[in-house]
Amino acid sequence: MKYYIIAGEASGDLHASNLMHELNKLDLNADFRVWGGDLMQQQGGQIVKHYKELAFMGFLEVIMNLSAIKQNFKLCKTDLLDFKPDLLILVDYPGFNLRMAKFAKENNIKTYYYISPKIWAWKKSRAWKIKKYIDKMFVIFPFEKKFYKNYDYEVEYVGNPLIDELVHKKESLMTEDDFRRSNQLSEKPIVAILAGSRKQEIKYILPEMLHVIKKFPDFQFVLAGAPSFNAENYDFFLKGYPVKLIFNQTYDLLKNAHAAIVTSGTATLETALFNIPQTVVYKMNRLTYEIGRFFIYIKYFSLVNIIMEKAIVQELLQKKLPEKIENELSKILYDNEYREKMLENYKQLNEKMGSSGASRRTAEIIYHDLS
């Protein structure tokens, strides 16, 4: 079978690659053409565009890059028709993917969506577009099935692929001694910094996180470099700060961290599943923030709190972030009762997340439908 897959971010590359891995087991003649990253390429995907060229975040950033975005749409439409896939698989990334879904529908290309866009957070009206253009939707959070039922749209709940990734990776993670030795770290407890994978997140959020480092001399701070960047991308921000930058070891870092400062996104859920107490941070362009305030429908913005439907981690947004981070990190590091309460809530989160096998279940449904 011929599969055309579009993933526009690092997390999409990861989950799409795991889905491709499972499809390869079932379909010995699987032919993948993809918009994604290195992980999808490793599973046999022929890359049309790397996600590093696609990540535009926020209203202002999108406006500034309209020309490039239009060119990407044009290329994708032409390439999709030339490839003539048996199935188009869209992975999150709604701004681009929902427009491609409409185009695919108009050209009679069967389209499945793996990992629903977070339309329950904002732009709920997109549910009608999804119902109209998507032949089958696979969701990864239990509450999403109920959300789509409000629109009379039945979706497939397959579980969360993060569980698969953690189960797979945990077996090969470094011990604490090996991790410290290989990265020339001291014996001080580690505070992990996960600053996001987009350029705009690094620009707006990382400096706020770094401000607190010198307030905690008894701890060492380790920054997880995003896979789409290199050390030079961080040099400007890290000057003068005692922080260690590492790449391709995010899960090793989380396994061995004592606490974490995390940019809102998938990383908050990963951190929780590693049972690492965390504070969640987000900041964006001021205009984007002011506009976005009027379109957000949910009480919380971190996945951990959204899933639990209560504030089990503190969410720090936009203003006076260094002060807020310092206060919250102090609680996490020094207040044992506060830490234990968060860890107890993590146990409940793990129960809600369910078992592994999301990638396999999704691949089986896809292969069965196409056979």
C-alpha positions as CSV (number, residue, x, y, z in Angstrom):
1,M,0.0,0.0,0.0
2,K,1.0,3.6,-0.6
3,Y,0.8,5.9,2.4
4,Y,1.2,9.7,2.4
5,I,1.9,11.0,5.9
6,I,2.0,14.6,7.1
7,A,3.6,15.5,10.5
8,G,4.7,19.0,11.2
9,E,6.5,18.8,14.5
10,A,9.0,16.8,16.5
11,S,6.3,14.9,18.5
12,G,4.4,14.2,15.2
13,D,7.6,12.8,13.7
14,L,8.0,10.5,16.8
15,H,4.5,9.1,16.8
16,A,4.2,8.8,13.0
17,S,7.5,6.9,12.9
18,N,6.1,4.4,15.5
19,L,3.0,4.0,13.5
20,M,5.1,3.4,10.3
21,H,7.1,0.8,12.2
22,E,3.9,-1.1,13.0
23,L,2.6,-0.7,9.5
24,N,5.8,-2.1,8.1
25,K,5.2,-5.3,10.2
26,L,1.8,-5.8,8.7
27,D,2.3,-4.5,5.2
28,L,5.5,-5.9,3.6
29,N,5.0,-3.6,0.6
30,A,4.4,-0.4,2.5
31,D,5.5,2.7,0.5
32,F,5.8,5.9,2.6
33,R,6.0,9.4,1.3
34,V,6.2,11.9,4.2
35,W,6.3,15.4,5.5
36,G,8.2,14.8,8.8
37,G,11.6,14.2,10.2
38,D,14.5,11.9,10.7
39,L,12.6,9.3,12.7
40,M,10.0,8.9,9.9
41,Q,12.9,8.6,7.4
42,Q,14.4,5.8,9.4
43,Q,11.2,3.8,9.0
44,G,11.5,4.1,5.2
45,G,9.7,7.4,4.6
46,Q,10.8,9.4,1.6
47,I,10.8,13.0,2.9
48,V,9.3,15.8,0.9
49,K,9.7,18.5,3.6
50,H,11.4,18.3,7.0
51,Y,9.3,19.6,9.9
52,K,12.0,22.0,10.8
53,E,10.8,24.1,7.8
54,L,7.2,24.0,8.9
55,A,7.0,25.0,12.5
56,F,5.4,28.5,12.6
57,M,3.7,29.3,16.0
58,G,1.2,32.1,16.7
59,F,-0.8,34.6,14.8
60,L,2.1,37.1,14.1
61,E,4.6,34.4,13.1
62,V,2.1,32.9,10.6
63,I,1.5,36.3,9.1
64,M,5.2,36.9,8.7
65,N,5.7,33.6,7.0
66,L,2.6,33.5,4.7
67,S,4.6,33.3,1.5
68,A,6.5,30.2,2.7
69,I,3.3,28.6,4.0
70,K,1.5,29.2,0.7
71,Q,4.4,27.6,-1.2
72,N,4.3,24.6,1.1
73,F,0.5,24.1,0.5
74,K,1.1,24.3,-3.3
75,L,4.0,21.8,-3.1
76,C,2.0,19.4,-0.9
77,K,-1.1,19.4,-3.1
78,T,0.9,18.7,-6.3
79,D,3.0,16.0,-4.6
80,L,0.0,14.3,-3.1
81,L,-1.8,14.0,-6.4
82,D,1.4,12.8,-8.2
83,F,2.0,10.1,-5.5
84,K,-1.6,8.8,-5.7
85,P,-1.7,7.2,-2.2
86,D,-4.1,4.6,-1.0
87,L,-4.3,6.6,2.2
88,L,-3.4,10.0,3.5
89,I,-2.5,10.0,7.2
90,L,-2.5,13.3,9.0
91,V,-0.7,13.7,12.4
92,D,-1.9,16.6,14.6
93,Y,-0.6,19.9,13.0
94,P,-4.1,21.2,12.3
95,G,-3.5,24.6,10.6
96,F,-1.8,22.8,7.7
97,N,-3.4,19.4,7.9
98,L,-7.1,20.4,7.9
99,R,-6.6,22.3,4.7
100,M,-5.0,19.3,3.2
101,A,-7.9,17.2,4.4
102,K,-10.3,19.4,2.5
103,F,-8.1,19.1,-0.7
104,A,-7.9,15.4,-0.3
105,K,-11.7,15.0,0.1
106,E,-12.2,17.1,-3.1
107,N,-9.9,14.7,-4.9
108,N,-11.4,11.5,-3.5
109,I,-8.3,10.5,-1.4
110,K,-9.1,8.5,1.7
111,T,-7.9,10.4,4.7
112,Y,-7.3,9.2,8.3
113,Y,-6.3,11.5,11.2
114,Y,-3.9,10.1,13.8
115,I,-3.7,12.2,17.0
116,S,-6.5,14.7,17.0
117,P,-5.7,18.4,17.0
118,K,-6.5,20.0,20.4
119,I,-9.6,21.6,19.0
120,W,-11.3,21.1,22.4
121,A,-8.9,23.8,23.7
122,W,-9.7,26.3,21.0
123,K,-11.5,26.5,17.6
124,K,-14.1,23.9,18.6
125,S,-15.8,24.6,15.3
126,R,-13.1,22.6,13.5
127,A,-14.9,19.5,14.7
128,W,-17.4,20.0,11.9
129,K,-14.6,20.2,9.4
130,I,-13.1,17.0,10.7
131,K,-16.4,15.3,10.5
132,K,-16.8,16.4,7.0
133,Y,-13.3,15.7,5.6
134,I,-11.8,12.9,7.7
135,D,-12.8,9.4,7.0
136,K,-11.6,8.1,10.4
137,M,-10.2,9.9,13.4
138,F,-7.9,8.2,16.0
139,V,-7.8,9.9,19.4
140,I,-5.3,9.3,22.2
141,F,-7.1,10.8,25.2
142,P,-10.2,9.2,26.7
143,F,-12.1,12.5,27.0
144,E,-11.7,13.2,23.2
145,K,-14.1,10.4,22.4
146,K,-16.8,12.1,24.5
147,F,-15.9,15.5,22.9
148,Y,-16.5,14.3,19.4
149,K,-19.7,12.5,20.3
150,N,-21.1,16.0,21.0
151,Y,-20.7,16.5,17.2
152,D,-22.3,13.1,16.4
153,Y,-18.9,11.9,15.2
154,E,-17.7,8.5,16.3
155,V,-13.9,8.2,16.7
156,E,-11.5,5.5,17.5
157,Y,-9.8,5.7,20.9
158,V,-6.5,3.8,20.6
159,G,-4.6,4.8,23.8
160,N,-1.7,7.2,24.0
161,P,1.4,6.5,21.9
162,L,3.6,8.1,24.6
163,I,3.1,5.0,26.7
164,D,4.5,2.9,23.8
165,E,7.5,5.1,23.5
166,L,8.2,5.1,27.3
167,V,7.9,1.3,27.5
168,H,10.3,0.9,24.6
169,K,12.9,3.4,25.7
170,K,12.9,2.8,29.5
171,E,14.7,-0.6,28.9
172,S,17.7,1.1,27.4
173,L,18.0,4.3,29.5
174,M,21.3,5.1,31.3
175,T,21.8,4.5,35.0
176,E,22.3,7.7,37.1
177,D,26.1,7.0,37.3
178,D,26.5,6.5,33.6
179,F,24.4,9.6,32.8
180,R,26.4,11.8,35.1
181,R,29.7,10.4,33.8
182,S,28.9,10.6,30.1
183,N,27.7,14.3,30.4
184,Q,30.4,15.4,32.9
185,L,27.8,16.2,35.6
186,S,28.5,16.7,39.3
187,E,26.8,14.9,42.2
188,K,24.4,17.8,42.7
189,P,20.7,16.9,42.2
190,I,19.6,17.6,38.6
191,V,16.9,20.1,37.5
192,A,15.8,19.4,33.9
193,I,14.9,22.2,31.6
194,L,12.7,21.3,28.7
195,A,12.2,24.5,26.8
196,G,10.2,23.4,23.7
197,S,11.0,22.4,20.1
198,R,10.0,25.6,18.2
199,K,12.2,28.6,17.6
200,Q,9.6,30.9,19.1
201,E,9.4,28.8,22.3
202,I,13.2,29.0,22.7
203,K,13.1,32.8,22.0
204,Y,10.3,33.6,24.5
205,I,10.5,30.9,27.2
206,L,14.1,29.7,27.6
207,P,15.4,33.1,28.8
208,E,12.7,33.2,31.5
209,M,13.7,29.7,32.7
210,L,17.4,30.5,32.8
211,H,16.9,33.5,35.1
212,V,16.3,31.3,38.1
213,I,19.4,29.1,37.8
214,K,21.6,31.2,40.0
215,K,19.0,31.2,42.7
216,F,19.5,27.5,43.3
217,P,23.3,26.9,43.7
218,D,22.8,23.5,45.4
219,F,21.4,22.1,42.1
220,Q,22.7,21.6,38.6
221,F,20.5,22.6,35.6
222,V,20.5,20.5,32.4
223,L,18.8,21.7,29.2
224,A,17.4,19.2,26.8
225,G,18.3,20.4,23.3
226,A,15.5,20.0,20.7
227,P,16.2,17.5,17.9
228,S,15.6,20.2,15.3
229,F,18.4,22.5,16.7
230,N,22.1,22.3,17.3
231,A,24.4,23.8,20.0
232,E,24.8,27.1,18.0
233,N,21.1,27.8,18.2
234,Y,21.4,27.9,22.0
235,D,24.7,29.8,22.4
236,F,23.2,33.3,22.5
237,F,20.7,32.3,25.3
238,L,23.1,30.3,27.5
239,K,26.0,32.8,27.8
240,G,26.7,33.5,31.5
241,Y,24.5,30.7,32.8
242,P,25.9,27.5,34.5
243,V,23.7,25.1,32.5
244,K,24.7,21.9,30.7
245,L,23.2,21.4,27.2
246,I,22.6,17.9,26.0
247,F,21.0,16.4,22.9
248,N,19.2,13.1,22.2
249,Q,19.0,12.2,25.9
250,T,15.7,13.8,27.0
251,Y,14.4,10.5,28.5
252,D,17.7,9.8,30.2
253,L,17.6,13.3,31.6
254,L,14.0,12.8,32.9
255,K,14.8,9.5,34.4
256,N,17.7,11.0,36.5
257,A,16.2,14.4,37.3
258,H,15.0,15.5,40.7
259,A,12.7,18.2,39.3
260,A,11.9,19.9,36.0
261,I,10.9,23.2,34.4
262,V,8.9,22.4,31.3
263,T,7.4,24.3,28.4
264,S,3.7,23.4,28.0
265,G,3.2,20.7,25.5
266,T,3.7,16.9,25.2
267,A,6.8,17.3,27.4
268,T,4.7,18.0,30.4
269,L,3.0,14.6,30.0
270,E,6.3,12.8,29.5
271,T,7.7,14.4,32.6
272,A,4.7,13.3,34.6
273,L,5.0,9.8,33.3
274,F,8.6,9.7,34.6
275,N,7.3,10.8,38.0
276,I,9.3,14.0,38.0
277,P,7.8,17.0,39.9
278,Q,7.5,19.9,37.5
279,T,6.3,23.4,36.9
280,V,4.8,24.2,33.5
281,V,5.7,27.5,31.7
282,Y,4.5,29.2,28.6
283,K,5.1,32.6,27.0
284,M,4.4,33.9,23.5
285,N,4.5,37.0,21.4
286,R,2.3,39.6,23.3
287,L,0.0,40.2,20.3
288,T,-0.5,36.5,19.9
289,Y,-1.3,36.1,23.6
290,E,-3.8,39.0,23.7
291,I,-5.6,37.7,20.6
292,G,-5.5,34.1,21.8
293,R,-7.1,34.9,25.2
294,F,-10.4,35.4,23.5
295,F,-10.4,31.9,21.8
296,I,-9.3,29.6,24.6
297,Y,-12.1,27.4,25.9
298,I,-10.4,25.3,28.6
299,K,-9.5,26.0,32.2
300,Y,-6.0,24.6,32.0
301,F,-3.3,24.6,29.3
302,S,-1.0,21.8,30.3
303,L,-1.9,18.3,29.2
304,V,-1.3,16.9,32.7
305,N,-4.0,19.1,34.2
306,I,-6.3,18.8,31.3
307,I,-6.3,15.0,31.5
308,M,-6.7,15.0,35.3
309,E,-9.3,17.8,35.1
310,K,-7.6,19.6,38.0
311,A,-4.4,21.5,38.8
312,I,-1.9,18.9,39.8
313,V,1.0,21.0,38.4
314,Q,1.3,24.7,38.5
315,E,0.9,26.6,35.2
316,L,2.9,29.8,34.8
317,L,1.9,32.0,31.9
318,Q,3.3,35.1,30.2
319,K,4.1,37.7,32.9
320,K,6.7,37.8,35.7
321,L,7.9,34.3,34.9
322,P,11.3,34.3,36.6
323,E,9.7,35.2,39.9
324,K,6.9,32.7,39.5
325,I,9.3,29.9,38.4
326,E,11.6,30.6,41.4
327,N,8.6,30.4,43.9
328,E,7.2,27.2,42.4
329,L,10.6,25.5,42.0
330,S,11.4,26.2,45.6
331,K,8.2,24.3,46.7
332,I,9.1,21.4,44.4
333,L,12.6,21.2,45.7
334,Y,12.2,21.9,49.4
335,D,8.6,21.1,50.4
336,N,8.4,17.3,50.8
337,E,4.7,17.3,51.4
338,Y,4.2,19.4,48.2
339,R,6.3,16.9,46.2
340,E,4.5,13.9,47.5
341,K,1.1,15.3,46.7
342,M,2.2,15.9,43.1
343,L,3.6,12.3,42.8
344,E,0.5,10.8,44.2
345,N,-1.5,12.7,41.6
346,Y,0.9,11.3,38.9
347,K,-0.1,7.8,40.0
348,Q,-3.8,8.6,39.2
349,L,-2.6,10.1,35.9
350,N,-0.9,6.9,35.0
351,E,-4.0,4.9,35.6
352,K,-6.0,7.2,33.4
353,M,-3.5,6.9,30.6
354,G,-4.0,3.2,30.3
355,S,-1.8,0.5,28.7
356,S,0.6,0.5,25.8
357,G,-0.1,-0.5,22.2
358,A,-1.6,2.6,20.6
359,S,0.7,2.5,17.5
360,R,0.0,-1.2,17.0
361,R,-3.8,-0.9,17.4
362,T,-3.9,2.0,15.0
363,A,-1.8,0.2,12.4
364,E,-4.0,-2.9,12.6
365,I,-7.2,-0.9,12.0
366,I,-5.6,0.9,9.1
367,Y,-4.3,-2.3,7.5
368,H,-7.6,-4.1,8.0
369,D,-9.5,-1.2,6.4
370,L,-7.2,-1.1,3.4
371,S,-6.9,-4.9,2.8
